[in-house]
Amino acid sequence: MAVSTCVNCNGHSFEVVLFTPIGDSRKLSMVQCSNCGTPIGMMDPATGPQIEALKAQVAAIDERLSRIARALQD
Ligand SMILES: [Zn+2]
């Protein structure tokens, strides 16, 4: 696997920090270079619950499709 390199200082270690954007009340997780603090990427904490909700919806659709398939076979 390739090693991620900081574009600013060529460092190879990164950390996740919590910060609150100006004008916002929720904390966001940001990946930054642990050496110079250059931001590398964002991790939206809302993504996890949204994915869980989608998984539940897909499971419900799957259940309904199974019921339709069983009804068609009868
Ligand atoms: Zn850096």
N, CA, C, O and the ligand as a Tripos MOL2 file, in Angstrom:
@<TRIPOS>MOLECULE
protein
  297   295    75     0     0
PROTEIN
NO_CHARGES

@<TRIPOS>ATOM
      1 N           0.8370   -1.1890    0.0000 N.3       1 MET1
      2 CA          0.0000    0.0000    0.0000 C.3       1 MET1
      3 C           0.8820    1.2520    0.0000 C.2       1 MET1
      4 O           1.9030    1.3000    0.6860 O.2       1 MET1
      5 N           0.4860    2.2470   -0.7620 N.am      2 ALA2
      6 CA          1.2480    3.4900   -0.7970 C.3       2 ALA2
      7 C           1.1470    4.2260    0.5380 C.2       2 ALA2
      8 O           0.1560    4.0910    1.2560 O.2       2 ALA2
      9 N           2.1590    4.9890    0.8570 N.am      3 VAL3
     10 CA          2.1690    5.7540    2.1060 C.3       3 VAL3
     11 C           1.7160    7.1820    1.8130 C.2       3 VAL3
     12 O           2.2640    7.8430    0.9310 O.2       3 VAL3
     13 N           0.7210    7.6540    2.5520 N.am      4 SER4
     14 CA          0.2430    9.0230    2.3600 C.3       4 SER4
     15 C           1.3150   10.0150    2.7840 C.2       4 SER4
     16 O           1.9830    9.8340    3.8020 O.2       4 SER4
     17 N           1.4670   11.0670    1.9850 N.am      5 THR5
     18 CA          2.4810   12.0810    2.2570 C.3       5 THR5
     19 C           1.8280   13.4510    2.3350 C.2       5 THR5
     20 O           1.0290   13.8090    1.4690 O.2       5 THR5
     21 N           2.1580   14.2100    3.3500 N.am      6 CYS6
     22 CA          1.6320   15.5670    3.4860 C.3       6 CYS6
     23 C           2.1570   16.4370    2.3550 C.2       6 CYS6
     24 O           3.3530   16.4350    2.0610 O.2       6 CYS6
     25 N           1.2420   17.1910    1.7120 N.am      7 VAL7
     26 CA          1.6540   18.0330    0.5850 C.3       7 VAL7
     27 C           2.4770   19.2360    1.0530 C.2       7 VAL7
     28 O           3.1800   19.8560    0.2550 O.2       7 VAL7
     29 N           2.3910   19.5620    2.3350 N.am      8 ASN8
     30 CA          3.0720   20.7520    2.8460 C.3       8 ASN8
     31 C           4.4740   20.4530    3.3730 C.2       8 ASN8
     32 O           5.4290   21.1590    3.0490 O.2       8 ASN8
     33 N           4.5940   19.3840    4.2020 N.am      9 CYS9
     34 CA          5.8870   19.1500    4.8620 C.3       9 CYS9
     35 C           6.4760   17.7780    4.5420 C.2       9 CYS9
     36 O           7.5310   17.4130    5.0620 O.2       9 CYS9
     37 N           5.7840   17.0100    3.6740 N.am     10 ASN10
     38 CA          6.2210   15.6660    3.2950 C.3      10 ASN10
     39 C           6.2120   14.6850    4.4680 C.2      10 ASN10
     40 O           6.8640   13.6420    4.4110 O.2      10 ASN10
     41 N           5.4760   15.0170    5.5290 N.am     11 GLY11
     42 CA          5.3490   14.1140    6.6630 C.3      11 GLY11
     43 C           4.4800   12.9200    6.3240 C.2      11 GLY11
     44 O           3.7390   12.9330    5.3420 O.2      11 GLY11
     45 N           4.5800   11.8740    7.1600 N.am     12 HIS12
     46 CA          3.8340   10.6440    6.8920 C.3      12 HIS12
     47 C           2.9030   10.2450    8.0310 C.2      12 HIS12
     48 O           2.3550    9.1430    8.0120 O.2      12 HIS12
     49 N           2.7140   11.1090    9.0160 N.am     13 SER13
     50 CA          1.8140   10.7460   10.1070 C.3      13 SER13
     51 C           0.6520   11.7340   10.1850 C.2      13 SER13
     52 O           0.8210   12.9420   10.0200 O.2      13 SER13
     53 N          -0.5180   11.1840   10.4390 N.am     14 PHE14
     54 CA         -1.7340   11.9830   10.4270 C.3      14 PHE14
     55 C          -2.5380   11.6960   11.6820 C.2      14 PHE14
     56 O          -2.3750   10.6560   12.3200 O.2      14 PHE14
     57 N          -3.4040   12.6310   12.0250 N.am     15 GLU15
     58 CA         -4.2270   12.4780   13.2180 C.3      15 GLU15
     59 C          -5.6240   13.0000   12.9290 C.2      15 GLU15
     60 O          -5.8320   13.8040   12.0210 O.2      15 GLU15
     61 N          -6.5750   12.5250   13.7230 N.am     16 VAL16
     62 CA         -7.9540   12.9920   13.6110 C.3      16 VAL16
     63 C          -8.2040   13.9800   14.7410 C.2      16 VAL16
     64 O          -7.9740   13.6620   15.9070 O.2      16 VAL16
     65 N          -8.6700   15.1710   14.4030 N.am     17 VAL17
     66 CA         -8.9710   16.1880   15.4100 C.3      17 VAL17
     67 C         -10.4170   16.6380   15.2620 C.2      17 VAL17
     68 O         -10.9620   16.6590   14.1580 O.2      17 VAL17
     69 N         -11.0290   16.9950   16.3750 N.am     18 LEU18
     70 CA        -12.3800   17.5420   16.3550 C.3      18 LEU18
     71 C         -12.2920   19.0570   16.2860 C.2      18 LEU18
     72 O         -11.4900   19.6660   16.9940 O.2      18 LEU18
     73 N         -13.1060   19.6650   15.4450 N.am     19 PHE19
     74 CA        -13.1520   21.1220   15.4240 C.3      19 PHE19
     75 C         -14.5730   21.5560   15.0910 C.2      19 PHE19
     76 O         -15.3490   20.8000   14.5080 O.2      19 PHE19
     77 N         -14.8970   22.7810   15.4700 N.am     20 THR20
     78 CA        -16.2140   23.3480   15.2140 C.3      20 THR20
     79 C         -16.0610   24.4940   14.2140 C.2      20 THR20
     80 O         -15.4220   25.4990   14.5260 O.2      20 THR20
     81 N         -16.6390   24.3590   13.0120 N.am     21 PRO21
     82 CA        -16.5370   25.4460   12.0270 C.3      21 PRO21
     83 C         -17.2120   26.7120   12.5360 C.2      21 PRO21
     84 O         -18.1680   26.6350   13.3070 O.2      21 PRO21
     85 N         -16.7270   27.8730   12.1150 N.am     22 ILE22
     86 CA        -17.3310   29.1500   12.5110 C.3      22 ILE22
     87 C         -18.7790   29.1820   12.0310 C.2      22 ILE22
     88 O         -19.0590   28.8800   10.8710 O.2      22 ILE22
     89 N         -19.6980   29.5490   12.9230 N.am     23 GLY23
     90 CA        -21.1020   29.6310   12.5670 C.3      23 GLY23
     91 C         -21.8180   28.2980   12.6600 C.2      23 GLY23
     92 O         -23.0000   28.2140   12.3300 O.2      23 GLY23
     93 N         -21.1390   27.2690   13.0970 N.am     24 ASP24
     94 CA        -21.7470   25.9530   13.2300 C.3      24 ASP24
     95 C         -21.6520   25.5220   14.6810 C.2      24 ASP24
     96 O         -20.7630   25.9680   15.4060 O.2      24 ASP24
     97 N         -22.5560   24.6620   15.1090 N.am     25 SER25
     98 CA        -22.5230   24.2390   16.5050 C.3      25 SER25
     99 C         -22.0150   22.8090   16.6570 C.2      25 SER25
    100 O         -21.6150   22.3970   17.7470 O.2      25 SER25
    101 N         -22.0330   22.0560   15.5620 N.am     26 ARG26
    102 CA        -21.6150   20.6560   15.7000 C.3      26 ARG26
    103 C         -20.1250   20.5160   15.4290 C.2      26 ARG26
    104 O         -19.5240   21.2880   14.6810 O.2      26 ARG26
    105 N         -19.5600   19.5110   16.0590 N.am     27 LYS27
    106 CA        -18.1400   19.2370   15.8660 C.3      27 LYS27
    107 C         -17.9460   18.3250   14.6660 C.2      27 LYS27
    108 O         -18.7210   17.3910   14.4600 O.2      27 LYS27
    109 N         -16.9310   18.5870   13.8890 N.am     28 LEU28
    110 CA        -16.5890   17.7390   12.7530 C.3      28 LEU28
    111 C         -15.2320   17.1100   12.9990 C.2      28 LEU28
    112 O         -14.3930   17.6650   13.7090 O.2      28 LEU28
    113 N         -15.0320   15.9620   12.4120 N.am     29 SER29
    114 CA        -13.7400   15.2870   12.5210 C.3      29 SER29
    115 C         -12.9250   15.6010   11.2780 C.2      29 SER29
    116 O         -13.4010   15.4590   10.1520 O.2      29 SER29
    117 N         -11.6920   16.0290   11.5000 N.am     30 MET30
    118 CA        -10.8220   16.3810   10.3940 C.3      30 MET30
    119 C          -9.5320   15.5740   10.5180 C.2      30 MET30
    120 O          -8.9800   15.4270   11.6080 O.2      30 MET30
    121 N          -9.0650   15.0570    9.3940 N.am     31 VAL31
    122 CA         -7.7690   14.3930    9.3660 C.3      31 VAL31
    123 C          -6.7360   15.4380    8.9800 C.2      31 VAL31
    124 O          -6.8730   16.1150    7.9620 O.2      31 VAL31
    125 N          -5.7120   15.5600    9.7950 N.am     32 GLN32
    126 CA         -4.6700   16.5380    9.4980 C.3      32 GLN32
    127 C          -3.2910   15.9300    9.6960 C.2      32 GLN32
    128 O          -3.1340   14.9200   10.3830 O.2      32 GLN32
    129 N          -2.3130   16.5500    9.0940 N.am     33 CYS33
    130 CA         -0.9290   16.1440    9.2840 C.3      33 CYS33
    131 C          -0.5670   16.3760   10.7510 C.2      33 CYS33
    132 O          -0.7810   17.4680   11.2760 O.2      33 CYS33
    133 N          -0.0210   15.3570   11.4140 N.am     34 SER34
    134 CA          0.2900   15.5160   12.8350 C.3      34 SER34
    135 C           1.5390   16.3520   13.0390 C.2      34 SER34
    136 O           1.8440   16.7420   14.1670 O.2      34 SER34
    137 N           2.2650   16.6350   11.9690 N.am     35 ASN35
    138 CA          3.4920   17.4260   12.0740 C.3      35 ASN35
    139 C           3.2280   18.9190   11.9020 C.2      35 ASN35
    140 O           3.6680   19.7310   12.7160 O.2      35 ASN35
    141 N           2.4950   19.2840   10.8200 N.am     36 CYS36
    142 CA          2.3070   20.7090   10.5360 C.3      36 CYS36
    143 C           0.8500   21.1500   10.6030 C.2      36 CYS36
    144 O           0.5700   22.3460   10.5320 O.2      36 CYS36
    145 N          -0.0870   20.2050   10.7400 N.am     37 GLY37
    146 CA         -1.4820   20.5740   10.8970 C.3      37 GLY37
    147 C          -2.2270   20.8340    9.6010 C.2      37 GLY37
    148 O          -3.3800   21.2620    9.6350 O.2      37 GLY37
    149 N          -1.5980   20.5850    8.4600 N.am     38 THR38
    150 CA         -2.2910   20.7900    7.1880 C.3      38 THR38
    151 C          -3.4850   19.8380    7.0890 C.2      38 THR38
    152 O          -3.3210   18.6290    7.2530 O.2      38 THR38
    153 N          -4.6930   20.3720    6.8200 N.am     39 PRO39
    154 CA         -5.8630   19.5040    6.7140 C.3      39 PRO39
    155 C          -5.7620   18.5970    5.4830 C.2      39 PRO39
    156 O          -5.4040   19.0410    4.3920 O.2      39 PRO39
    157 N          -6.0830   17.3360    5.6840 N.am     40 ILE40
    158 CA         -6.0220   16.3620    4.6020 C.3      40 ILE40
    159 C          -7.4140   15.9990    4.1350 C.2      40 ILE40
    160 O          -7.6530   15.8560    2.9360 O.2      40 ILE40
    161 N          -8.3430   15.8480    5.0810 N.am     41 GLY41
    162 CA         -9.6970   15.4680    4.7010 C.3      41 GLY41
    163 C         -10.6480   15.5970    5.8630 C.2      41 GLY41
    164 O         -10.2390   15.7830    7.0100 O.2      41 GLY41
    165 N         -11.9340   15.4940    5.5480 N.am     42 MET42
    166 CA        -12.9860   15.6170    6.5440 C.3      42 MET42
    167 C         -13.6760   14.2710    6.7080 C.2      42 MET42
    168 O         -13.8020   13.5000    5.7570 O.2      42 MET42
    169 N         -14.1190   14.0050    7.9350 N.am     43 MET43
    170 CA        -14.9640   12.8550    8.1720 C.3      43 MET43
    171 C         -16.2540   13.3840    8.7670 C.2      43 MET43
    172 O         -16.2660   13.8610    9.9010 O.2      43 MET43
    173 N         -17.3430   13.3030    8.0100 N.am     44 ASP44
    174 CA        -18.6250   13.8260    8.4780 C.3      44 ASP44
    175 C         -19.2440   12.8420    9.4570 C.2      44 ASP44
    176 O         -19.5510   11.7150    9.0680 O.2      44 ASP44
    177 N         -19.4390   13.2300   10.7250 N.am     45 PRO45
    178 CA        -20.0010   12.2980   11.7070 C.3      45 PRO45
    179 C         -21.4390   11.9160   11.3890 C.2      45 PRO45
    180 O         -21.9490   10.9320   11.9230 O.2      45 PRO45
    181 N         -22.1110   12.6990   10.5090 N.am     46 ALA46
    182 CA        -23.4950   12.3710   10.1660 C.3      46 ALA46
    183 C         -23.5670   11.2040    9.1910 C.2      46 ALA46
    184 O         -24.6340   10.6190    9.0100 O.2      46 ALA46
    185 N         -22.4550   10.8590    8.5640 N.am     47 THR47
    186 CA        -22.4540    9.8250    7.5420 C.3      47 THR47
    187 C         -22.8190    8.4570    8.1210 C.2      47 THR47
    188 O         -23.5560    7.7000    7.4890 O.2      47 THR47
    189 N         -22.3160    8.1310    9.3090 N.am     48 GLY48
    190 CA        -22.5680    6.8190    9.9110 C.3      48 GLY48
    191 C         -24.0470    6.5320   10.0870 C.2      48 GLY48
    192 O         -24.5430    5.5250    9.5800 O.2      48 GLY48
    193 N         -24.7790    7.4160   10.8110 N.am     49 PRO49
    194 CA        -26.2180    7.1900   10.9730 C.3      49 PRO49
    195 C         -26.9750    7.1640    9.6530 C.2      49 PRO49
    196 O         -27.9370    6.4090    9.5090 O.2      49 PRO49
    197 N         -26.5550    7.9820    8.6800 N.am     50 GLN50
    198 CA        -27.2340    7.9890    7.3790 C.3      50 GLN50
    199 C         -27.0640    6.6500    6.6780 C.2      50 GLN50
    200 O         -28.0060    6.1390    6.0730 O.2      50 GLN50
    201 N         -25.8660    6.0800    6.7580 N.am     51 ILE51
    202 CA        -25.6190    4.7890    6.1270 C.3      51 ILE51
    203 C         -26.4450    3.7100    6.8230 C.2      51 ILE51
    204 O         -26.9920    2.8220    6.1680 O.2      51 ILE51
    205 N         -26.5350    3.7880    8.1700 N.am     52 GLU52
    206 CA        -27.3440    2.8090    8.9040 C.3      52 GLU52
    207 C         -28.8050    2.8970    8.4720 C.2      52 GLU52
    208 O         -29.4690    1.8720    8.3150 O.2      52 GLU52
    209 N         -29.3080    4.1170    8.2790 N.am     53 ALA53
    210 CA        -30.6940    4.2960    7.8450 C.3      53 ALA53
    211 C         -30.8960    3.7120    6.4510 C.2      53 ALA53
    212 O         -31.9200    3.0840    6.1840 O.2      53 ALA53
    213 N         -29.9250    3.9150    5.5610 N.am     54 LEU54
    214 CA        -30.0220    3.3550    4.2140 C.3      54 LEU54
    215 C         -30.0080    1.8340    4.2490 C.2      54 LEU54
    216 O         -30.7420    1.1880    3.5000 O.2      54 LEU54
    217 N         -29.1740    1.2550    5.1180 N.am     55 LYS55
    218 CA        -29.1080   -0.1930    5.2310 C.3      55 LYS55
    219 C         -30.4620   -0.7510    5.6610 C.2      55 LYS55
    220 O         -30.9030   -1.7830    5.1560 O.2      55 LYS55
    221 N         -31.1210   -0.0610    6.5970 N.am     56 ALA56
    222 CA        -32.4360   -0.5070    7.0620 C.3      56 ALA56
    223 C         -33.4480   -0.4290    5.9250 C.2      56 ALA56
    224 O         -34.2940   -1.3120    5.7820 O.2      56 ALA56
    225 N         -33.3620    0.6320    5.1100 N.am     57 GLN57
    226 CA        -34.3000    0.7680    3.9950 C.3      57 GLN57
    227 C         -34.0630   -0.3170    2.9490 C.2      57 GLN57
    228 O         -35.0180   -0.8800    2.4140 O.2      57 GLN57
    229 N         -32.8000   -0.6150    2.6560 N.am     58 VAL58
    230 CA        -32.4880   -1.6660    1.6850 C.3      58 VAL58
    231 C         -32.9910   -3.0150    2.1890 C.2      58 VAL58
    232 O         -33.5110   -3.8150    1.4100 O.2      58 VAL58
    233 N         -32.8370   -3.2710    3.4970 N.am     59 ALA59
    234 CA        -33.3190   -4.5300    4.0720 C.3      59 ALA59
    235 C         -34.8350   -4.6230    3.9360 C.2      59 ALA59
    236 O         -35.3680   -5.6950    3.6470 O.2      59 ALA59
    237 N         -35.5310   -3.5100    4.1410 N.am     60 ALA60
    238 CA        -36.9940   -3.5100    4.0160 C.3      60 ALA60
    239 C         -37.4090   -3.7690    2.5730 C.2      60 ALA60
    240 O         -38.3610   -4.5060    2.3180 O.2      60 ALA60
    241 N         -36.6910   -3.1610    1.6300 N.am     61 ILE61
    242 CA        -36.9940   -3.3860    0.2080 C.3      61 ILE61
    243 C         -36.7440   -4.8500   -0.1500 C.2      61 ILE61
    244 O         -37.5220   -5.4580   -0.8840 O.2      61 ILE61
    245 N         -35.6530   -5.4090    0.3730 N.am     62 ASP62
    246 CA        -35.3130   -6.7990    0.1150 C.3      62 ASP62
    247 C         -36.4110   -7.7260    0.6280 C.2      62 ASP62
    248 O         -36.7980   -8.6860   -0.0390 O.2      62 ASP62
    249 N         -36.9040   -7.4200    1.8230 N.am     63 GLU63
    250 CA        -37.9800   -8.2160    2.4260 C.3      63 GLU63
    251 C         -39.2320   -8.1740    1.5510 C.2      63 GLU63
    252 O         -39.8760   -9.1980    1.3220 O.2      63 GLU63
    253 N         -39.5690   -6.9730    1.0630 N.am     64 ARG64
    254 CA        -40.7640   -6.8380    0.2140 C.3      64 ARG64
    255 C         -40.5780   -7.5790   -1.1050 C.2      64 ARG64
    256 O         -41.5180   -8.2030   -1.5980 O.2      64 ARG64
    257 N         -39.3770   -7.5210   -1.6860 N.am     65 LEU65
    258 CA        -39.1080   -8.2420   -2.9340 C.3      65 LEU65
    259 C         -39.2570   -9.7410   -2.7280 C.2      65 LEU65
    260 O         -39.7860  -10.4410   -3.5910 O.2      65 LEU65
    261 N         -38.7870  -10.2390   -1.5770 N.am     66 SER66
    262 CA        -38.9110  -11.6610   -1.2840 C.3      66 SER66
    263 C         -40.3820  -12.0590   -1.2140 C.2      66 SER66
    264 O         -40.7840  -13.1120   -1.7100 O.2      66 SER66
    265 N         -41.1770  -11.1870   -0.5830 N.am     67 ARG67
    266 CA        -42.6130  -11.4790   -0.4680 C.3      67 ARG67
    267 C         -43.2530  -11.5280   -1.8580 C.2      67 ARG67
    268 O         -44.0630  -12.4110   -2.1400 O.2      67 ARG67
    269 N         -42.8830  -10.5640   -2.7340 N.am     68 ILE68
    270 CA        -43.4320  -10.5240   -4.0870 C.3      68 ILE68
    271 C         -43.0310  -11.7820   -4.8510 C.2      68 ILE68
    272 O         -43.8480  -12.3820   -5.5500 O.2      68 ILE68
    273 N         -41.7540  -12.1780   -4.7100 N.am     69 ALA69
    274 CA        -41.2600  -13.3660   -5.4060 C.3      69 ALA69
    275 C         -42.0260  -14.6030   -4.9360 C.2      69 ALA69
    276 O         -42.3820  -15.4590   -5.7460 O.2      69 ALA69
    277 N         -42.2820  -14.7000   -3.6170 N.am     70 ARG70
    278 CA        -43.0230  -15.8580   -3.0930 C.3      70 ARG70
    279 C         -44.4520  -15.8500   -3.6290 C.2      70 ARG70
    280 O         -44.9990  -16.9030   -3.9570 O.2      70 ARG70
    281 N         -45.0640  -14.6520   -3.7190 N.am     71 ALA71
    282 CA        -46.4440  -14.5500   -4.1940 C.3      71 ALA71
    283 C         -46.5280  -14.9570   -5.6700 C.2      71 ALA71
    284 O         -47.5030  -15.5700   -6.1040 O.2      71 ALA71
    285 N         -45.4850  -14.6030   -6.4300 N.am     72 LEU72
    286 CA        -45.4840  -14.9520   -7.8590 C.3      72 LEU72
    287 C         -45.3290  -16.4440   -8.0740 C.2      72 LEU72
    288 O         -45.8130  -16.9840   -9.0690 O.2      72 LEU72
    289 N         -44.6520  -17.1190   -7.1400 N.am     73 GLN73
    290 CA        -44.4310  -18.5550   -7.2840 C.3      73 GLN73
    291 C         -45.6760  -19.3640   -6.9540 C.2      73 GLN73
    292 O         -45.8270  -20.4960   -7.4120 O.2      73 GLN73
    293 N         -46.5710  -18.7790   -6.1550 N.am     74 ASP74
    294 CA        -47.7820  -19.5290   -5.7670 C.3      74 ASP74
    295 C         -48.7510  -19.6990   -6.9360 C.2      74 ASP74
    296 O         -49.8120  -20.3030   -6.7760 O.2      74 ASP74
    297 ZN          2.5720   18.2830    7.1360 Zn       75 ZN75
@<TRIPOS>BOND
     1     1     2 1
     2     2     3 1
     3     3     4 2
     4     3     5 am
     5     5     6 1
     6     6     7 1
     7     7     8 2
     8     7     9 am
     9     9    10 1
    10    10    11 1
    11    11    12 2
    12    11    13 am
    13    13    14 1
    14    14    15 1
    15    15    16 2
    16    15    17 am
    17    17    18 1
    18    18    19 1
    19    19    20 2
    20    19    21 am
    21    21    22 1
    22    22    23 1
    23    23    24 2
    24    23    25 am
    25    25    26 1
    26    26    27 1
    27    27    28 2
    28    27    29 am
    29    29    30 1
    30    30    31 1
    31    31    32 2
    32    31    33 am
    33    33    34 1
    34    34    35 1
    35    35    36 2
    36    35    37 am
    37    37    38 1
    38    38    39 1
    39    39    40 2
    40    39    41 am
    41    41    42 1
    42    42    43 1
    43    43    44 2
    44    43    45 am
    45    45    46 1
    46    46    47 1
    47    47    48 2
    48    47    49 am
    49    49    50 1
    50    50    51 1
    51    51    52 2
    52    51    53 am
    53    53    54 1
    54    54    55 1
    55    55    56 2
    56    55    57 am
    57    57    58 1
    58    58    59 1
    59    59    60 2
    60    59    61 am
    61    61    62 1
    62    62    63 1
    63    63    64 2
    64    63    65 am
    65    65    66 1
    66    66    67 1
    67    67    68 2
    68    67    69 am
    69    69    70 1
    70    70    71 1
    71    71    72 2
    72    71    73 am
    73    73    74 1
    74    74    75 1
    75    75    76 2
    76    75    77 am
    77    77    78 1
    78    78    79 1
    79    79    80 2
    80    79    81 am
    81    81    82 1
    82    82    83 1
    83    83    84 2
    84    83    85 am
    85    85    86 1
    86    86    87 1
    87    87    88 2
    88    87    89 am
    89    89    90 1
    90    90    91 1
    91    91    92 2
    92    91    93 am
    93    93    94 1
    94    94    95 1
    95    95    96 2
    96    95    97 am
    97    97    98 1
    98    98    99 1
    99    99   100 2
   100    99   101 am
   101   101   102 1
   102   102   103 1
   103   103   104 2
   104   103   105 am
   105   105   106 1
   106   106   107 1
   107   107   108 2
   108   107   109 am
   109   109   110 1
   110   110   111 1
   111   111   112 2
   112   111   113 am
   113   113   114 1
   114   114   115 1
   115   115   116 2
   116   115   117 am
   117   117   118 1
   118   118   119 1
   119   119   120 2
   120   119   121 am
   121   121   122 1
   122   122   123 1
   123   123   124 2
   124   123   125 am
   125   125   126 1
   126   126   127 1
   127   127   128 2
   128   127   129 am
   129   129   130 1
   130   130   131 1
   131   131   132 2
   132   131   133 am
   133   133   134 1
   134   134   135 1
   135   135   136 2
   136   135   137 am
   137   137   138 1
   138   138   139 1
   139   139   140 2
   140   139   141 am
   141   141   142 1
   142   142   143 1
   143   143   144 2
   144   143   145 am
   145   145   146 1
   146   146   147 1
   147   147   148 2
   148   147   149 am
   149   149   150 1
   150   150   151 1
   151   151   152 2
   152   151   153 am
   153   153   154 1
   154   154   155 1
   155   155   156 2
   156   155   157 am
   157   157   158 1
   158   158   159 1
   159   159   160 2
   160   159   161 am
   161   161   162 1
   162   162   163 1
   163   163   164 2
   164   163   165 am
   165   165   166 1
   166   166   167 1
   167   167   168 2
   168   167   169 am
   169   169   170 1
   170   170   171 1
   171   171   172 2
   172   171   173 am
   173   173   174 1
   174   174   175 1
   175   175   176 2
   176   175   177 am
   177   177   178 1
   178   178   179 1
   179   179   180 2
   180   179   181 am
   181   181   182 1
   182   182   183 1
   183   183   184 2
   184   183   185 am
   185   185   186 1
   186   186   187 1
   187   187   188 2
   188   187   189 am
   189   189   190 1
   190   190   191 1
   191   191   192 2
   192   191   193 am
   193   193   194 1
   194   194   195 1
   195   195   196 2
   196   195   197 am
   197   197   198 1
   198   198   199 1
   199   199   200 2
   200   199   201 am
   201   201   202 1
   202   202   203 1
   203   203   204 2
   204   203   205 am
   205   205   206 1
   206   206   207 1
   207   207   208 2
   208   207   209 am
   209   209   210 1
   210   210   211 1
   211   211   212 2
   212   211   213 am
   213   213   214 1
   214   214   215 1
   215   215   216 2
   216   215   217 am
   217   217   218 1
   218   218   219 1
   219   219   220 2
   220   219   221 am
   221   221   222 1
   222   222   223 1
   223   223   224 2
   224   223   225 am
   225   225   226 1
   226   226   227 1
   227   227   228 2
   228   227   229 am
   229   229   230 1
   230   230   231 1
   231   231   232 2
   232   231   233 am
   233   233   234 1
   234   234   235 1
   235   235   236 2
   236   235   237 am
   237   237   238 1
   238   238   239 1
   239   239   240 2
   240   239   241 am
   241   241   242 1
   242   242   243 1
   243   243   244 2
   244   243   245 am
   245   245   246 1
   246   246   247 1
   247   247   248 2
   248   247   249 am
   249   249   250 1
   250   250   251 1
   251   251   252 2
   252   251   253 am
   253   253   254 1
   254   254   255 1
   255   255   256 2
   256   255   257 am
   257   257   258 1
   258   258   259 1
   259   259   260 2
   260   259   261 am
   261   261   262 1
   262   262   263 1
   263   263   264 2
   264   263   265 am
   265   265   266 1
   266   266   267 1
   267   267   268 2
   268   267   269 am
   269   269   270 1
   270   270   271 1
   271   271   272 2
   272   271   273 am
   273   273   274 1
   274   274   275 1
   275   275   276 2
   276   275   277 am
   277   277   278 1
   278   278   279 1
   279   279   280 2
   280   279   281 am
   281   281   282 1
   282   282   283 1
   283   283   284 2
   284   283   285 am
   285   285   286 1
   286   286   287 1
   287   287   288 2
   288   287   289 am
   289   289   290 1
   290   290   291 1
   291   291   292 2
   292   291   293 am
   293   293   294 1
   294   294   295 1
   295   295   296 2
@<TRIPOS>SUBSTRUCTURE
     1 MET1         2 RESIDUE 1 A MET
     2 ALA2         6 RESIDUE 1 A ALA
     3 VAL3        10 RESIDUE 1 A VAL
     4 SER4        14 RESIDUE 1 A SER
     5 THR5        18 RESIDUE 1 A THR
     6 CYS6        22 RESIDUE 1 A CYS
     7 VAL7        26 RESIDUE 1 A VAL
     8 ASN8        30 RESIDUE 1 A ASN
     9 CYS9        34 RESIDUE 1 A CYS
    10 ASN10       38 RESIDUE 1 A ASN
    11 GLY11       42 RESIDUE 1 A GLY
    12 HIS12       46 RESIDUE 1 A HIS
    13 SER13       50 RESIDUE 1 A SER
    14 PHE14       54 RESIDUE 1 A PHE
    15 GLU15       58 RESIDUE 1 A GLU
    16 VAL16       62 RESIDUE 1 A VAL
    17 VAL17       66 RESIDUE 1 A VAL
    18 LEU18       70 RESIDUE 1 A LEU
    19 PHE19       74 RESIDUE 1 A PHE
    20 THR20       78 RESIDUE 1 A THR
    21 PRO21       82 RESIDUE 1 A PRO
    22 ILE22       86 RESIDUE 1 A ILE
    23 GLY23       90 RESIDUE 1 A GLY
    24 ASP24       94 RESIDUE 1 A ASP
    25 SER25       98 RESIDUE 1 A SER
    26 ARG26      102 RESIDUE 1 A ARG
    27 LYS27      106 RESIDUE 1 A LYS
    28 LEU28      110 RESIDUE 1 A LEU
    29 SER29      114 RESIDUE 1 A SER
    30 MET30      118 RESIDUE 1 A MET
    31 VAL31      122 RESIDUE 1 A VAL
    32 GLN32      126 RESIDUE 1 A GLN
    33 CYS33      130 RESIDUE 1 A CYS
    34 SER34      134 RESIDUE 1 A SER
    35 ASN35      138 RESIDUE 1 A ASN
    36 CYS36      142 RESIDUE 1 A CYS
    37 GLY37      146 RESIDUE 1 A GLY
    38 THR38      150 RESIDUE 1 A THR
    39 PRO39      154 RESIDUE 1 A PRO
    40 ILE40      158 RESIDUE 1 A ILE
    41 GLY41      162 RESIDUE 1 A GLY
    42 MET42      166 RESIDUE 1 A MET
    43 MET43      170 RESIDUE 1 A MET
    44 ASP44      174 RESIDUE 1 A ASP
    45 PRO45      178 RESIDUE 1 A PRO
    46 ALA46      182 RESIDUE 1 A ALA
    47 THR47      186 RESIDUE 1 A THR
    48 GLY48      190 RESIDUE 1 A GLY
    49 PRO49      194 RESIDUE 1 A PRO
    50 GLN50      198 RESIDUE 1 A GLN
    51 ILE51      202 RESIDUE 1 A ILE
    52 GLU52      206 RESIDUE 1 A GLU
    53 ALA53      210 RESIDUE 1 A ALA
    54 LEU54      214 RESIDUE 1 A LEU
    55 LYS55      218 RESIDUE 1 A LYS
    56 ALA56      222 RESIDUE 1 A ALA
    57 GLN57      226 RESIDUE 1 A GLN
    58 VAL58      230 RESIDUE 1 A VAL
    59 ALA59      234 RESIDUE 1 A ALA
    60 ALA60      238 RESIDUE 1 A ALA
    61 ILE61      242 RESIDUE 1 A ILE
    62 ASP62      246 RESIDUE 1 A ASP
    63 GLU63      250 RESIDUE 1 A GLU
    64 ARG64      254 RESIDUE 1 A ARG
    65 LEU65      258 RESIDUE 1 A LEU
    66 SER66      262 RESIDUE 1 A SER
    67 ARG67      266 RESIDUE 1 A ARG
    68 ILE68      270 RESIDUE 1 A ILE
    69 ALA69      274 RESIDUE 1 A ALA
    70 ARG70      278 RESIDUE 1 A ARG
    71 ALA71      282 RESIDUE 1 A ALA
    72 LEU72      286 RESIDUE 1 A LEU
    73 GLN73      290 RESIDUE 1 A GLN
    74 ASP74      294 RESIDUE 1 A ASP
    75 ZN75       297 GROUP 0 **** ****
